[in-house]
């Protein structure tokens, strides 16, 4: 069982019956997650719109059980998918993953298809190397594809197609050190 895997600093996820292990993320990855939480999660919670959760968190949903997204949002009126055992048992309203340079295909191909099959309404892929965000929405659960996708460049404003979120993309990435 997944819960019995070692607590060794690695992340374990089961997608389509395949076990994936990722090493612990680096500091830039974690800083990006913190910025998402600061600029999106906290404001939405304060407005009573959504609950924001950062990794590590176990999520059980169709075809992806379990996964550990970097960041997710659950609309306040759907908070019942947060089970008594502290796991998310249902489909979050938004999932965001910060791409790792060592295995980008896990987020851009495998998780993307899995999240679409599960019916995740909105999926973000944050790309620190190019400081941009790919937003996918309108999942097709049968094909495992998203019907819509938009790239938000580093100098643009990101506007969510399904949630009341609008902010400059640059706010989601740590400024490079001099």
Beta strands, then each sheet from edge to edge (+ up, - down):
strand 1: 11-15
strand 2: 18-22
strand 3: 50-54
strand 4: 59-61
strand 5: 64-67
strand 6: 71-75
strand 7: 88-89
strand 8: 94-98
strand 9: 122-127
strand 10: 132-140
strand 11: 145-152
strand 12: 157-159
strand 13: 166-168
sheet 1: 1+ 2-
sheet 2: 3+ 6- 8+ 9+ 10- 11+
sheet 3: 5+ 4- 7-
sheet 4: 12+ 13-
end
